[in-house]
Amino acid sequence: MSSVSLSSSRSKRSGCGQIRRSSASRTADVDVLIADDRPVASPTVWTTPGGHRQIRVIASAESSDEVLRVAREQKPHVCMVSATLDGWATVARRLKQLDEPPRVLICGAPGDTRLTGTAMLAEADGVCHRYAAPEKLAEVISRVAANEKFFPSLPPDQLHELLDCVDDPDRAIVAMLLDRIPPDYIASTSGLSARSLHARRQVIITRLDAERSRENDRLRPTR
């Protein structure tokens, strides 16, 4: 079976009027922005199983700054962010803070606990295999575009592994965020202001992403 990677092609948006981008219905076509610092060629259009909707790659970006600029200009329904992109977790958070935020799908290796946990903390909407089969990728994008969350479950042992990477004072905060407890409640129970919690969350995300990068570098085979 063939596989689909993140695309580096840059297709042009049609000349139709500007469409407000929030979520797409289950039958509407989905416009996708791809953020990848290691782009390879792949199709620019996918069709979901049953042929009910098309997934169109309308633009791509190869740096954090470019991702945010293109997202503001093109207003995609979904932004697929590669976990190899420098600062990908921070990019995900900043995308979700735009005036018209896209749905954010993080693409990386399957079964990566730190990736999943960090993506959830970064307020992404799902994770998927970087080289998923075309029909699977189309299904995931379609579901995320329709306001579904798409994360694998974190069993207790994997959750503990993730929490072991966090300083003791932050473990309760991380556990509550992963449990999707409202930030206002977390701030009040933790004795933090909303601004302090926001900043603390960013520190945690940055640390987890750095830990994961170091681990991946250690496991990567040398030539």
N, C-alpha and C positions, 0 to 999 in steps of 0.2 A: 504493500500500500504506500502510495506517495505521501510525503509529509509537507507541511507548509511552515515556513519560517516567517519571521518578520520581514516586511517588504521594504525595499529602498526606492521603489518606483514612485514618481510624483505625478499622479494624474490630476488633471485640471477640473475644478468645480464648474458645473454647468452655469449658464448665464441666468438661471431662474432667480427669483427674488430671495432675499435672505430669510431663512427659516429659523425660528427660535429653537435652540437645542436644549432640551431637558432630557426626557426619556423618549424612546421610540415605542410605538405600539408593537404588538406581536406580528403585524402584517406590513408595517411600513419598512421601507429600505433603511439601512443603517450606514451612516457616514463615519469612517474610521480614520483617525490620525495615528500613525505608527512612529514611536520614538525608539530608536535603536542606534547605538554607536558602532555596531558591527553589522551593517545592512547587507543582506544578500537578496538576490532576485526571487520574487514569488508572485503569484497572481494578484491582480488588483481588484478582482471581483470574486466573491464566493456566493454560492446559493445555499440557503439553509435546506435541511432535509425536507422533502416534499415540495421544494421550490416556491415556498410562500413569500420569501423576501430575499433581497440581495444585500450583501455586505460589501460596501465599496470603500476602497482605500483612496481617500481624497488627497492625502498629503503625508509626508514623512519628515522626520527631523532627527538630527544626529547629535544634538547637544541639549543640555538642560534649558539654557536660555532660549534656544530655537523652538523647543517644544512649547514653552509657554507663549511665545510670540505667535506661533502658528495656531495654537489653540484659540487664542483671542480673536485672530483674524478669520479662521475657517469655521470655528464653532462646530466641531464634530460631535456626534452622539457619544462615541466611545474613543478613548485614547488608550492604545495598547503600549505599555511602557516596558521595555526590556530591563530585566534585573541586572544587566551588564552596564547599563547607562550610569555614568558617574552621578551619584546623588539621586538615584531613582526614587527613593522613598520620600525625600524632600520634594521632588518634582510632583509626585502623586498628591502630597498634601496641598501644594500650591495650586495644582489644577483644580482640586476640590474647593478652593477658596475663590475661584474666579466668579465674576458676576453671573455667568451662565456656565456652570461647571459641567464638564462631560462626565460620563461614567468612566472609571479608570480600571483597566485590567492589566495586572502585572504578569509578565511572561518570563518563566524561568524553568528550573529543573523540578520535576515532580517529586513529592515527598520531602521537600526542603522545609523543615519546621521553622527555621529562622526566617526564611522568605515569607512563609504564610503569616507568621505572627507579626513580622515587621509591616507587611502589606496591610494587615488589619489595623494596626496602630496608626499607619499612615493614612487611614480613611479611604483606602482603595475599595473597589467593589467586587474584586475577585482575583483569582490567580489561575493561570493555565500553563500547560506545557509549551515551552518555546517552539518545539517542533511537532505540534499536534497534527493529527490527520485533518485534511481539509474539512470534512463534514463535522468533525468534533469541534474544531475551531469556530466554524460558522455557528454551531449550536450554542457554544459558550458566549460568543459575542452577542448573539441574538437575545439570550437570556439576560445578560448583564444590561444590554440596552433597554430591556423592558423592566428595569428596576429590581431585578433579582440580584441577590448576593451569591457569589460562586466561590466558596472556600471549602477545602477539605476539613474534616473535623480534626481537632487536636486532642488526641488521647491524653490522659493524665500524665503518662511518662514523658510524652513530648512537650507538654505544657511545662512540666518541671524542668526539662532540659532548657527550654526557652527562658524561664525565670532565673535559672542559674547564671545566665549571662547579664543579669540586671542587678544593680546595687540593692542591698536589703531594703532601704527606705522606699524604693520605687516598685518593689514587687507587688504590693497591694494595688498600686495604681495600674500597673500593667494587667494584672488579673481582672480588675474591674473594667478596664477598657476593652479587653478581649471578650468580656462577657456583655459588651455593649450597654453598660450602665451609662446613663447620661452624664456628660462632663460636669455639668453644674452640681450634680449630686456628689461626684467624685471630689470635686474641688472643696465642697463644704465639709465632707467627712475627712478630708486630708488636711484641712486647715490652710488651703491655698486659695489665692485669688484665681479667677478665670484666666488672667494673663499669665500667672505663674505656672498654672497647670499646662497651658498651651506651650510655654517655653520648656517645661520639664518633659513634656511629651516629645518635643523635637530632639532634646538631648538623648532620650531613650532610643528613639528611632535611629539617630545617627550612630549611636554606640552599637546597636544590634546589627545594623548594616555593615559597620566596620568589622565586627566580630565574624560575621558571615563571610565577608570578602577574604579575611585572613584565613579562615578555615578552607575556603575553596582554593585559595592559592597554595595552601599546604598539600591539598589532595590532588592538585593538578599534576599530571605526569610531566616529568622533565624530558626534554629531547636529548 
